[in-house]
Amino acid sequence: MPRATRATRITGLLASVLILVGAAAACGSSDSPSDEAKSGSGSSKAPASSAFPVTIPNKYGSTTIKSEPKRVVTVGLTDQDAVLALGTVPVGTTEWIGGYKGAVGPWAQDKLGSAAAPTVLKDTGTGPQVEKIAALKPDLILALYSGLTKAQYDTLSKFAPVVAQPKEFNDYGIPWQQQTQTIGKALGRSGEAAKLVEGVEAKFAEAKKAHPDFAGSTAVMATPYEGTFVYGSQDARSRLLSDLGLKLPADLDKVIGDQFGANISKERTDLLDQGVAVWIVPNTTGAVAKLHKDKLYADLKVVKEGREVFVQETGDYGNAVSLSTVLSIPYVLDRLVPQLAAAVDGDPATKVEQPAS
């Protein structure tokens, strides 16, 4: 499934609540310390004793976590990275980008330590795999980077407290900073979460200081899915650009609407004519050549002046861009910043090099 639309696939009602409640009861009856020890879940640092109970607001109300979670399941497609960064290995993760054991990318592998990789759950378009989630006997379900519906939230809440997406952002629109801080609060590690955010924000500040020309440039993030799909201001990929000081198109969200992104018409190809156009492409050869065969796009200044950045969708770099988490962003900045700098330097002769890896 194309990465542009994976985040919009959570639709439809779940299986009968009566059946699911029965499944939860059956799963809960076998819980024991030995089961927990085998799960691979645990934390490297104890939360503050005063951290619980804690109540966290979400799109559908609020959720109270009464004690330190021991068995965390992430339904949010990128939530696992913040959990790992805070010293807890989830017992279950939801796979968005395939190819990684436990849905844990290379930028987060060292956070696993000697623990077993999480059980990987799938979302094939009908929502979370509720029975499999119940079988993991969670005491906390995180769904911050998600499009969880009210029906799904209510059903999952029968098994464990559910921290759903915040109401103040679009679905799949939570900023990485708030994602990290909210997960820190849920795990009783707010202070550690604040330090993690501060560390990554320092990397953004360093890049902006080294490249003041970013502040004078506009930028857009797009992908050639079913034509041209452009990411809105609340999408994590676009936030990479704005966090670096680049300005997104003024009418971007007017075109996108209240979604994380949308396909634009040929008549709005002008939206791509920015100081730099960042493309997430299937590959950096044939896909780029196909883009440049489109005369409407090829005639734009951003193309003629060589101000394009191409990120291959598959592979660690492209995956890290799509996730844009507290752990993957430093990995991204090491590669994206030099590309952006070459694109906006004002010299059309400057080649935008692809990262070595």
Secondary structure, DSSP 8 states (H G I E B T S, - for coil): --HHHHTT---S--S-HHHHHHHHHHHHTT--HHHHHHHT--BSS---TTS-SEEEEETTEEEEE-S--SSEEE-STTHHHHHHHTTB--SEEE-SS-SSGGG--TTTGGGTTTS---EEE--SSS---HHHHHHT--SEEEESSS---HHHHHHHTTTS-EEE--TTS-TT---HHHHHHHHHHHHT-HHHHHHHHHHHHHHHHHHHHH-GGGGG-BEEEEE-SSS-EEE-TTSHHHHHHHHTT-B--TTHHHHH-SSSEEE--GGGGGGG-SSEEEEEES-SSHHHHHHHT-HHHHTSHHHHTT-EEEEESSSHHHHHHHH--TTHHHHHHHHHHHHHHHHTSS-TT--------
